[in-house]
């Protein structure tokens, strides 16, 4: 092998390894992000019902006009 090849090949292998690690990290991030989005949607739905529940409670306690 030439001197250049001895230098370049390990560098390219290292770069390829780093890219593989980045791809794997991105997969994990996408999975976590998807999970967070799903949880956010679920929380938003629950929060949407708070107003309705509060209205019913106020009507039951005669705190507002029916």
C-alpha positions in Angstrom: 0.0 0.0 0.0 1.1 3.5 -0.7 1.5 6.0 2.1 -1.5 8.0 1.0 -3.7 4.8 1.0 -2.5 4.0 4.5 -3.7 7.4 5.7 -6.9 7.8 3.6 -8.4 4.3 4.0 -8.5 4.4 7.9 -9.9 8.0 7.7 -12.6 6.8 5.3 -13.5 3.9 7.5 -13.7 6.2 10.5 -16.0 8.6 8.6 -18.2 5.6 7.5 -18.4 4.5 11.1 -19.3 8.0 12.3 -22.0 8.2 9.6 -23.4 4.9 10.7 -23.5 6.0 14.3 -25.3 9.2 13.2 -27.9 7.3 11.3 -28.6 5.1 14.3 -28.9 8.1 16.6 -31.3 9.7 14.1 -33.5 6.6 14.2 -33.6 6.7 18.0 -34.4 10.4 17.9 -37.2 9.9 15.4 -38.7 7.1 17.6 -38.6 9.3 20.7 -40.0 12.3 18.8 -42.9 10.2 17.5 -43.6 9.0 21.1 -43.5 12.6 22.3 -45.9 13.7 19.6 -48.3 10.9 20.4 -48.2 11.9 24.1 -48.8 15.5 23.2 -51.9 14.7 21.2 -53.2 12.6 24.0 -52.7 15.4 26.5 -54.2 17.9 24.2 -57.4 15.8 23.9 -57.6 15.5 27.7 -57.1 19.3 28.1 -59.8 20.0 25.5 -62.4 18.3 27.8 -61.4 20.3 30.9 -63.6 23.3 29.8 -66.6 21.0 29.3 -66.1 19.4 32.6 -65.7 22.7 34.4 -68.9 24.0 32.8 -70.8 20.9 34.1 -69.3 21.2 37.6 -70.3 24.9 37.7 -73.8 24.1 36.6 -74.2 21.4 39.2 -73.0 23.7 41.9 -75.3 26.5 40.6 -72.3 28.8 40.2 -73.4 29.9 36.8 -76.7 30.4 35.0 -78.0 27.3 33.3 
